[in-house]
Amino acid sequence: MNEKQSCSFPRASRSLCPDISVSFEFFPPASEAMEATLWESIKRLAPLGPSFVSVTYGAGGSTRERTHATVARIVNQTKVKPAAHLTCVAAARDEIDTIVHGYWDIGVRHIVALRGDAQDGPGSKFRPHPDGYANSAALVAGISRIADFEISVSTYPEGHPESASADADIDVLKAKIDAGASRAITQFFFENEIYLRFLDKVRARGIDVPITPGIVPVQNFQQTANFAKRAGASVPQWLADRFEGLENDPQTRKLVAATVAAEQVLDLVDHGIREFHFYTMNRADLVYAICHLLGLRPNLEQRAA
């Protein structure tokens, strides 16, 4: 039995599938202590050989300088491939284009292009900069004109909070792909059926780029639930039940979190999914354990400096 066969019978998740691919998302640190935590996490996860690691922007584009500094350090001090997040919030087109040129000049070849949240916070209406890119599709097209970047974009299996409908949401995704994006990364979700139904709808519309599921190991249930509410992601009651009573028990909470995330990704493997994007929250332990279950093993040549 060859590797492909052994990975598909009787359950793919019970075998070490050779074609699993992962990527990790970090956010730029706001203090020296957070920077130390971030780099310990990168050192821990880099040997797993991720296809890329991405670094986010803060709300309203508030961390541009720190994002750029973190990405530059990844380029200079590690062997992993960085992807820089870029939004079109509160910036003129010339300013954004300068940032894009700057990323190319330091060796970055992958950008995660996002519209970004409204400056006035969740629930407020997004207003494009009068001299800026109007939306994420326009941003993708602008990046594509500057250089031959790999471009990832976001997509929302449960619909973006501002979308008029599920079909309208897929229209937006298609516009981003047509503008030059080569991959979409989903908002996190907890019910795999949501993602699998969404994938069927996307494929039915003729969109054939990778639609990578975004996975968030629940470090803090209440924090995750609050974020999910703002992002338009549902939190099932069974998930709340699993974390009930663990507010002051971090050790058990971590074990439960690992179990929940492991169940989710292994079920997706059994449904034929081989690519995962982890929202790490700058913490390595849970993500590392899940990757181990997926069959990934350290490659010491990929370690961070």
ROLUM-980235 format. One line per 8 residues: number of its first residue (from 1); their letters; for each residue x, y, z of C-alpha. Coordinates in steps of 0.1 Angstrom, whole numbers, plus 2048, in hexadecimal, padded with zeros to 3 digits. Example, Ala and Ser with C-alpha at 12.3 -4.5 7.8 and 13.67 -1.06 7.14 Angstrom:
1	AS	87B,7D3,84E; 889,7F5,847
//
This chain:
1	MNEKQSCS	800,800,800; 80F,821,7F6; 80E,841,80B; 7EF,84F,7FA; 7DC,82F,800; 7E8,82B,824; 7DD,84F,82A; 7B9,849,81E
9	FPRASRSL	7B1,827,82E; 7A0,821,846; 7A3,845,854; 7BC,85E,847; 7C0,86D,86A; 7CD,84C,877; 7EB,84D,85F; 808,865,85B
17	CPDISVSF	7FD,877,83B; 81B,883,827; 808,8A0,817; 7FD,8B4,836; 806,8D9,833; 803,8F3,84F; 808,919,853; 808,92D,873
25	EFFPPASE	7FB,950,87B; 80B,967,894; 805,98B,89F; 820,9A5,8A4; 82A,9A9,8C9; 821,9C8,8DC; 83B,9C4,8F8; 85C,9B4,8FF
33	AMEATLWE	84B,998,912; 834,991,8F5; 851,992,8DD; 863,978,8F1; 844,962,8F1; 840,967,8CB; 863,95C,8C3; 862,93E,8DA
41	SIKRLAPL	843,934,8C7; 853,939,8A5; 872,925,8B1; 85B,909,8BC; 846,907,89D; 860,90F,882; 86F,8EC,881; 84D,8DE,877
49	GPSFVSVT	853,8ED,854; 834,903,84F; 82D,90D,82C; 82D,931,839; 827,945,859; 812,965,858; 814,984,86D; 7F4,998,872
57	YGAGGSTR	7EB,9BD,873; 7D9,9CB,890; 7B5,9DA,88D; 7B5,9F8,876; 7D8,9F0,86A; 7E5,9FB,88C; 804,9E5,88D; 814,9EB,86A
65	ERTHATVA	836,9F3,877; 837,9D6,890; 82A,9BE,875; 845,9C9,85D; 860,9C5,878; 854,9A2,882; 853,997,85E; 876,9A5,857
73	RIVNQTKV	883,992,876; 874,972,869; 884,977,847; 8A6,97E,857; 8A7,965,874; 893,947,869; 890,92F,84C; 86A,931,84B
81	KPAAHLTC	857,944,830; 844,962,83D; 824,970,831; 81C,994,83A; 7F9,99F,841; 7EF,9BF,82F; 7CE,9D3,831; 7C1,9F1,81F
89	VAAARDEI	7B3,A02,83E; 7BC,A27,844; 7D7,A28,82A; 7DB,A38,807; 7E4,A22,7EA; 807,A30,7E7; 80E,A28,80C; 802,A04,808
97	DTIVHGYW	816,A00,7E7; 835,A0C,7F9; 830,9F2,814; 82C,9D7,7F9; 84C,9E2,7E8; 85D,9E1,80A; 852,9BE,811; 85F,9B2,7EF
105	DIGVRHIV	880,9C4,7F5; 886,9B1,816; 87E,98F,806; 859,98A,80E; 847,979,7F2; 825,972,802; 80B,98A,80E; 7EA,984,820
113	ALRGDAQD	7D4,99F,811; 7B6,9AA,826; 79E,9C7,825; 7A2,9CB,84B; 78A,9D6,866; 77B,9F8,867; 78F,A12,87B; 771,A19,891
121	GPGSKFRP	770,9F6,89F; 75A,9D7,89B; 737,9DE,88F; 740,9FF,87E; 73F,A03,858; 75F,A00,844; 768,A20,832; 784,A1E,817
129	HPDGYANS	79F,A38,819; 797,A52,7FE; 7B8,A4C,7ED; 7BB,A27,7F6; 7B0,A05,7EA; 78A,A01,7EC; 78A,9DD,7F7; 79E,9BD,7FA
137	AALVAGIS	79A,9B4,7D5; 7A8,9D5,7CB; 7C5,9D0,7E3; 7CC,9AE,7D4; 7CD,9BD,7B1; 7E4,9D8,7BD; 7FC,9C0,7CD; 7FC,9AA,7AE
145	RIADFEIS	805,9C8,798; 824,9D0,7AE; 835,9AE,7AF; 82F,989,7AB; 824,982,7CF; 811,964,7DB; 7F1,973,7E9; 7DA,964,803
153	VSTYPEGH	7B9,972,80C; 79E,96C,827; 77D,95B,823; 760,955,83B; 74E,933,83C; 732,942,851; 732,963,83E; 744,984,845
161	PESASADA	730,998,85F; 72B,9B3,844; 720,99C,828; 6FD,99F,81A; 6FC,979,813; 710,959,810; 710,95D,7EA; 71C,981,7ED
169	DIDVLKAK	739,975,803; 743,95C,7E9; 741,978,7CE; 75B,98B,7E3; 771,96D,7E5; 76F,967,7C0; 778,98C,7B9; 797,988,7CF
177	IDAGASRA	7A2,968,7BD; 79B,978,79B; 7B1,996,7A6; 7CF,97F,7AC; 7CB,96D,7CD; 7D7,949,7CD; 7CA,93C,7EF; 7AE,944,808
185	ITQFFFEN	7B1,93F,82D; 791,93B,840; 785,94C,85F; 786,932,87B; 768,91C,881; 760,900,89A; 747,8EA,886; 758,8D9,869
193	EIYLRFLD	738,8D6,856; 737,8FC,853; 759,8FB,841; 751,8DD,82B; 730,8EB,81F; 741,90C,818; 75C,8FA,804; 741,8E9,7EF
201	KVRARGID	731,90B,7E7; 752,91A,7DE; 75C,8FE,7C7; 739,8FF,7B7; 741,923,7AE; 760,919,79B; 779,925,7B5; 795,90B,7B6
209	VPITPGIV	7B1,91B,7CB; 7B9,90C,7ED; 7A0,916,808; 7B4,90F,827; 7A1,90A,847; 7AB,922,863; 7AE,910,884; 7AF,921,8A6
217	PVQNFQQT	7B9,90D,8C4; 7A5,91C,8E1; 7BE,92B,8F9; 7A3,93E,90C; 77F,935,905; 76E,956,90E; 788,96A,8FB; 783,953,8DC
225	ANFAKRAG	75D,955,8E0; 75E,97B,8E0; 774,97C,8C2; 75E,963,8B0; 740,979,8B6; 751,997,8A6; 75D,982,889; 73C,972,881
233	ASVPQWLA	747,94F,88B; 72F,93A,89F; 738,929,8C0; 725,909,8C5; 717,900,8E7; 72A,8E0,8E9; 74A,8F4,8E8; 73F,90B,904
241	DRFEGLEN	736,8EC,918; 759,8DD,914; 769,8FB,924; 74F,901,93F; 75E,905,961; 782,907,955; 787,92C,959; 7A0,927,976
249	DPQTRKLV	7AE,906,96A; 7C7,90E,94E; 7D7,8EB,94D; 7B6,8D9,947; 7AB,8F5,92F; 7CA,8F0,91A; 7C3,8CA,918; 79F,8D0,90E
257	AATVAAEQ	7AA,8EA,8F4; 7C3,8D2,8E5; 7A9,8B6,8E3; 78F,8CD,8D3; 7A7,8D9,8B8; 7B5,8B7,8B2; 792,8A8,8AD; 78B,8C4,894
265	VLDLVDHG	7AB,8C1,87E; 7AB,89B,87E; 787,89A,873; 790,8B2,857; 7AC,89B,84D; 793,87F,84A; 77F,895,833; 79D,899,81C
273	IREFHFYT	7AB,8BA,829; 7D0,8BC,829; 7D8,8E1,82F; 7D3,8F4,84F; 7D9,918,85B; 7DD,91C,880; 7D4,93C,893; 7EF,937,8AD
281	MNRADLVY	7E8,955,8C4; 80F,955,8C6; 80E,935,8DB; 81E,916,8CE; 815,8F9,8E5; 7F2,8F0,8DA; 7FA,8F6,8B5; 81A,8E1,8B7
289	AICHLLGL	806,8C4,8C7; 7EC,8C5,8AC; 806,8C5,891; 816,8A7,8A1; 7F5,895,89F; 7F3,89E,87A; 814,88C,875; 82C,8AA,873
297	RPNLEQRA	84E,8A5,882; 86A,8BE,888; 884,8C6,86E; 8A1,8D5,881; 8AD,8E8,862; 88D,8FD,864; 893,909,887; 893,92F,88F
305	A	8B3,941,898
//
